[in-house]
Amino acid sequence: MGRKLLTEHINVEGINTFEVYRKHGGYRSVEKALKTMTPDEVVEEVKKSGLRGRGGAGFPTGMKWSFLAKPEGVPRYLVCNADESEPGTFKDRQLMSKLPHLLIEGMITGSYALGARTSYIYIRGELLYVLRILEKAIAEAYAAGFLGENILGSGYSLDLHVHPGAGAYICGEETALLESLEGKRGNPRNKPPFPAVQGLYARPTVVNNVETIAAVVPIINEGGDEYAKLGVGKSTGTKLISACGHLNKPGIYEIELGVPVEEFIYSDEYCGGIWKGRDLKAVVAGGSSVPILPKELILKNVAGENRLMTYESLSDGGFVTGTMLGSGGFIAMDETTCIVKNTWNFSRFYHHESCGQCSPCREGTGWMEKVLHRLEHGHGSMHDIDLLVSVAKQIEGNTICPLGEAAAWPVAAAVRHFRHEFEWHVTNPKEATAPGAAYRGKAVLA
Amino acid sequence: MAKITFDGIEVEVPDGTTILNAARQIGGGIVPPAMCYYTPLKGSGGKCRACLVKVSAGSAKDPRPMPKLVASCITTVQDGMVVENTINQQVMDVRKGIVEMLLINHPLDCPVCDQAGECSLQDFAFEHGVSTTRYEEERRTFEKIDIGPLIQLHMTRCILCYRCVYTADQLTPERVHGVLGRGDASEIGTYIENIIDNEFSGNVIDVCPVGALTDKTFRFKQRVWFTKPVNAHRDCKTDKCGGRVTLWYKGKDVLRVTARKDEYGEVKEWICNECRFDKKETSDWVLEGPAHINRASVIAQNHYELPVVNPQVIQDLPESTTRELERNPPLRLGGLN
């Protein structure tokens, strides 16, 4: 099993308390950064590490940090995006509830690097119990002198606040998150200006995922170069994968990027294969918004090479034959799964969560859901299938924020790879809508 | 100053101008449609996606094209930017898609809608839409709500442009209405039934691009194309109201009073409710003469003037380009023939 940088001590009893966490080497990165490094050196280490955003987009974190505008006399903010609500993704919840101090440590080091004096953790409203864990941990960190005025006598001061959302998926989009944090309706903003220039309260702001901020801790402790030795190519370090679906051992795995997908699914070290001895049908590799891939394409790319759990390997083939690593929400579906029903389910989610600000997403997500509902319940026609593709295309790329794409991609990919199954729903409605029915025919590979 | 090329026509505009406003300097059929953007309202725009254009070169310094279509109403120009609108097939296709999206939950009740004839959505659909629908499901409907004695809200027609929200924010001291709900369940409302009561509230009727907010003193009185617009003014005592309006006559009767609008349907000066709702006698006003209406509209074919390309821009162009442009769609008047 590969190295664990984030979750090494996750099962130690009492690791959620300051004392135990400190005993296991906690807060070393804060000491190292504040006492021996300048903020720019911290940013430089993160750049060297090759760390990429763990929230889904995979943008290089060091680069994001160096884009932050630094006008004189204007406060800057680091905001942690803990609004994890993508179906299939549940890694941050675990990380925060078990290792709250890891996130806080990362926030302190990160805030120091960016010169932020006030930082926020915006947590999903449904995770109220995690909010309480974090607040307790923050109070401990204040008491131990790692937060507040003049941390460790370095002259650097930081205040850290946790703020709960009110249950909207859209508030995971960074500008909607900032709007919500400001106390407004969580509508995404038009970009530009980007948060790095005008973010929270119109001040320069960096918004990072929980796991990204946590990863700063081992990077500072061991050095960026050491971190970059893990992984493959431009996908460095470790990544938390929340595996769910028809697996023998679903759960959260910290993997070194570069593990073959086949090994991840079938080896006993990880998911232990498909449950009940069934065959794998399809995989959604990075949370519900990335394209679904049939078994043949998720295990090997078109060239016949093994697919690896890396940003590059999973996106090999673009959206025609590839997908994305996304946020690491790995959903495996066995041969009894109905893809049409599953697509309808995803679509229903996006319809429910669209903020309603821009017209393609507001109207299009609902439309797709209704057409899919029709197909799934045996009332669809052949041209409904083309209609789905066409509506998805009308949404994609024409919206204010990426939710439009997140809604369009899974639908487009499902039709692309499982068109036969959609057609089967049209031609054999009675059979297809029977309880537990699933199409066993071949998927479209290219 | 920044020089940009819009659909092959060069225009120089001050820095910080949006692409849409730069296109409006040129004028004519090349101007992207705008359903939510409203120049007098700060922060408006970016929502309807009707004005999406292709930026095929970002600037002189960085001539890479922008990867996605951008909303021209909120994207500012850069020196050396090259923008494609009517000459780009992708833009035209996307725009058709936007019309479709805006119409799937619209009741299409133009025959009984007071806005018909001066409705931005009607114009937009007429110019860019298709004449059939692929939408089979039930449309979203709402009950009509009276928000005060003078304004009626019919959410069924609303396209959620947010203009009325910005108007209330920026014109009046306390906003009591806003957008409630999420996704396609969003609606304009006052949450707990409330009336909008302040002396500038009537302006939400003027900014509404569709017939969602209508003047209750004018509802069902007359089709707008049978009324005659006349500019007039009075000495209005209300603070911030200039008293300069357009009166809409049918015979000798003033049927309604609106603010004066420019060719893009944007209010030039806000007017107060007293001018709008209470002063409906010719004797209340000093008449200035017929209002000059030059906006493209569904009914414009009969008695409104069609928009033309700003002659000044044309004069500055070399003759060969002018000849070329005359054969090209951007110069075809209004796209309404």
Boltz contact constraints between the chains, C-beta under 6 A:
constraints:
  - contact:
      token1: [A, 190]
      token2: [B, 46]
      max_distance: 6.0
  - contact:
      token1: [A, 190]
      token2: [B, 74]
      max_distance: 6.0
  - contact:
      token1: [A, 354]
      token2: [B, 183]
      max_distance: 6.0
  - contact:
      token1: [A, 355]
      token2: [B, 182]
      max_distance: 6.0
  - contact:
      token1: [A, 356]
      token2: [B, 182]
      max_distance: 6.0
  - contact:
      token1: [A, 356]
      token2: [B, 183]
      max_distance: 6.0
  - contact:
      token1: [A, 356]
      token2: [B, 186]
      max_distance: 6.0
  - contact:
      token1: [A, 357]
      token2: [B, 47]
      max_distance: 6.0
  - contact:
      token1: [A, 358]
      token2: [B, 47]
      max_distance: 6.0
  - contact:
      token1: [A, 358]
      token2: [B, 49]
      max_distance: 6.0
  - contact:
      token1: [A, 359]
      token2: [B, 48]
      max_distance: 6.0
  - contact:
      token1: [A, 359]
      token2: [B, 49]
      max_distance: 6.0
  - contact:
      token1: [A, 359]
      token2: [B, 101]
      max_distance: 6.0
  - contact:
      token1: [A, 359]
      token2: [B, 102]
      max_distance: 6.0
  - contact:
      token1: [A, 360]
      token2: [B, 49]
      max_distance: 6.0
  - contact:
      token1: [A, 360]
      token2: [B, 101]
      max_distance: 6.0
  - contact:
      token1: [A, 362]
      token2: [B, 183]
      max_distance: 6.0
  - contact:
      token1: [A, 362]
      token2: [B, 184]
      max_distance: 6.0
  - contact:
      token1: [A, 363]
      token2: [B, 101]
      max_distance: 6.0
  - contact:
      token1: [A, 363]
      token2: [B, 104]
      max_distance: 6.0
  - contact:
      token1: [A, 364]
      token2: [B, 101]
      max_distance: 6.0
  - contact:
      token1: [A, 366]
      token2: [B, 184]
      max_distance: 6.0
  - contact:
      token1: [A, 370]
      token2: [B, 137]
      max_distance: 6.0
  - contact:
      token1: [A, 387]
      token2: [B, 134]
      max_distance: 6.0
  - contact:
      token1: [A, 394]
      token2: [B, 97]
      max_distance: 6.0
  - contact:
      token1: [A, 397]
      token2: [B, 68]
      max_distance: 6.0
  - contact:
      token1: [A, 398]
      token2: [B, 49]
      max_distance: 6.0
  - contact:
      token1: [A, 398]
      token2: [B, 94]
      max_distance: 6.0
